[in-house]
Amino acid sequence: MKLKIYITRKLPDAVVDRLREICEVSMWDKEEEPVPREVLMKEIRDVDGILSMVSDPIDETLINQATQLKVISNMAVGYNNIDIKAATERGIMVTNTPGVLTETTADLTFALLMATARRLVESSDYLREGKWKSWFPMQLTGQDIHGSTLGIIGMGRIGEALAKRAKGFDMNVIYTNRSRKSKAEEELGIQYKDKETLLRESDFVCVLVPFTLETKDTINKEELALMKPTAVLINTARGGVVNEDALYEALINKEIWAAGLDVFQEEPVPIDHPLLTLPNVVALPHIGSSSINTRMKMAHLAATNLIDGISGNTPKNLVVE
C-alpha cells in the first residue's frame, strides 16, 4: 500500500508525476487560490506527508488533526507559517528549501533597490499616464547607486550574494549580523558595523533576516529615525521584520526617502494599505524567488525532502529549532 501525501497548491506535472511513482497523491488543484483551511483540516488527518507553501498557516490545531503525519515539507526557505514546536512534540519533521533560491532572491533584491532608487515604476506610470510633456533638469530625479553605501541587516547566503552584486556597482558594503563573518569580510571587502552605526551610515538598507520573535520589528520607529533622510529601505525578507505603521509615518514625514517592499505583514497585502498610496514605495507581490528555474528547483527539493521523510530517512533540509 502506497503512502499518502497531500500537496497544498497545484504544482507542475514533472514534480507531481515524480511523487506519484511512490506515493498516493492528492492535491489542491487551483494554482492561484490557497487551499481553504477546512479542506486542509480534512486532508491532514490521514496522510503521511504534506507538501506546503509559505502561504499555508499550519498551526497546532491543524497538526493535532494528523494521525499518521511524518513530515511537513515547506516549499520555501522560511517556515514561520508552521508551528515547529507543535510539530516536534508530535514527532513530525519539518523541512524547507534553502540554497536553491539564493542567487535569484539576491537578483530581485538588487533589482528592487535599483527600481526604488531610480523611481522606475513611478517613471513608467508617468509616461503611460501622458504626463511626459517635455524634458526638464530635475525631472523624476532619483538616488545614485554607484559609490553609495549599502547596509545589509542579516549576512546569510542571500546577504553575501547581494554584497557581490553591490561590489559590481562600486558600493561600500557594511553589514550587521548575529555573528561576524570574517571570511566574507575578507573575500568581499565588506565591514561589520553595529546596527545603529549601519543605519546612520547607509544610503540603502536591505533587511534579510528570517522572521522570528527576536527579529519582529527589526526596523521600527527608533531605527527609522536613525536613517538618513535620503536613505532607501529594502525588505525582501518577511513582512513582520519591518513595522509598517512606523515605515508609513517615516515616509510621509520625509524621515527616509523611499522604500522597496517585496513582503508584507499580511499577504496578499490589502489593496487599501496606506503604504500602497505612496509614490515613493515600490511594492511587489512576494516574487523574490520567482524565476522559472528557481521555482522548479524549489518544488523538486521540497519533493525530495518529502520522499525522504515519509521513507523513514532524515531529510537533508530538516528544520531544527
C-alpha positions, -999 to 999 in steps of 0.1 A, spaced: 0 0 0 14 34 -11 20 61 14 -3 91 11 7 127 6 -12 160 1 1 190 -19 -15 223 -9 -11 241 -43 -11 229 -79 25 221 -89 40 213 -123 34 178 -137 71 169 -136 71 173 -98 37 156 -92 45 127 -115 77 120 -96 58 118 -64 31 96 -79 57 70 -86 60 62 -49 30 79 -32 -7 82 -35 -10 119 -42 -39 143 -35 -35 179 -45 -54 212 -42 -59 218 -79 -60 256 -80 -28 275 -88 -38 310 -77 -61 302 -47 -48 288 -14 -62 257 0 -91 265 23 -84 257 60 -114 234 62 -101 213 33 -66 211 48 -81 202 81 -97 172 65 -68 162 43 -42 163 70 -59 136 91 -48 105 72 -17 114 51 19 106 57 32 138 43 22 174 34 40 195 8 30 230 19 36 266 7 47 296 27 11 309 24 -3 280 43 -6 285 81 -1 251 97 -8 257 133 -11 235 164 -49 229 158 -42 216 123 -12 195 134 -33 179 161 -57 166 135 -30 144 120 -30 107 128 0 94 108 18 125 96 56 121 93 68 152 75 57 187 65 78 198 35 76 236 31 84 249 -4 102 280 10 133 290 29 111 305 57 89 283 78 72 308 102 39 296 87 44 263 106 42 257 143 75 240 146 71 233 184 38 216 179 52 195 151 83 185 170 62 175 200 42 152 178 74 137 162 66 153 128 96 165 108 95 200 91 117 208 61 125 238 40 142 246 7 173 267 13 202 273 -11 184 269 -44 168 304 -43 198 324 -30 210 339 -63 175 345 -77 164 363 -45 196 384 -45 189 393 -81 154 405 -72 166 424 -41 192 443 -61 166 449 -89 142 463 -63 169 485 -49 176 499 -83 139 504 -92 133 522 -60 164 544 -62 158 554 -98 120 557 -95 114 533 -124 78 523 -116 68 559 -109 86 570 -142 68 543 -162 35 553 -149 43 590 -156 49 582 -192 19 559 -196 -4 584 -180 5 611 -206 24 633 -181 56 634 -201 53 667 -219 89 678 -221 124 673 -205 134 694 -175 165 693 -153 151 678 -121 125 656 -138 120 623 -118 155 625 -103 165 596 -81 194 585 -59 227 573 -72 235 536 -66 272 536 -77 296 547 -50 269 547 -23 269 528 10 248 496 13 239 483 47 228 447 49 210 435 80 214 397 81 245 383 64 234 349 54 236 333 19 214 359 3 232 387 21 266 375 7 251 372 -28 237 407 -26 271 421 -14 287 406 -45 262 424 -68 268 456 -49 305 454 -53 299 455 -91 285 489 -87 314 501 -66 292 503 -35 307 504 0 291 474 18 286 473 55 266 447 74 253 436 108 246 401 119 243 379 150 279 369 144 308 383 125 315 368 90 353 371 89 356 350 57 330 371 39 347 403 51 380 392 36 366 378 4 340 405 -4 357 435 12 328 443 35 328 457 70 309 447 101 291 475 120 267 476 149 231 481 139 228 517 149 260 527 131 248 508 100 215 527 100 232 561 103 258 555 76 238 536 49 223 551 18 205 518 12 194 494 40 184 459 29 167 437 55 175 400 50 167 383 84 143 355 89 111 362 108 113 351 144 101 365 178 136 381 181 135 397 146 100 410 147 100 448 142 138 448 135 130 481 117 107 502 139 102 539 146 135 542 165 156 525 137 139 546 110 148 578 130 185 569 127 185 567 89 194 594 65 165 615 50 179 604 16 180 567 26 161 539 9 148 508 28 145 475 10 127 445 25 127 411 7 128 390 39 95 388 57 69 415 63 70 412 101 106 424 104 96 459 94 69 478 113 46 490 85 29 517 106 63 532 115 75 530 79 45 548 66 50 576 91 87 579 83 79 581 46 52 607 48 73 628 73 103 625 49 124 609 76 136 585 48 134 589 11 118 557 -2 111 520 3 110 489 -18 90 460 -4 85 425 -17 69 412 15 42 424 39 29 416 73 -4 404 58 -2 387 24 -18 393 0 -14 429 11 -48 447 12 -52 470 -18 -61 499 5 -29 495 26 -16 530 34 19 521 20 4 515 -14 -9 551 -16 27 565 -16 45 572 -49 79 565 -32 70 529 -23 78 502 -49 56 472 -39 59 437 -53 38 405 -46 64 384 -28 83 374 -60 119 372 -45 125 336 -58 101 339 -87 121 326 -117 110 295 -136 142 277 -129 144 285 -93 107 277 -85 112 243 -103 143 236 -82 124 246 -50 95 223 -59 118 193 -67 138 199 -34 105 200 -15 95 167 -31 129 152 -22 125 163 14 90 148 15 101 115 0 130 112 24 107 120 54 80 95 46 105 68 37 119 69 72 151 88 63 163 121 78 158 148 52 188 169 43 169 201 50 154 193 83 144 224 103 157 222 139 148 248 165 
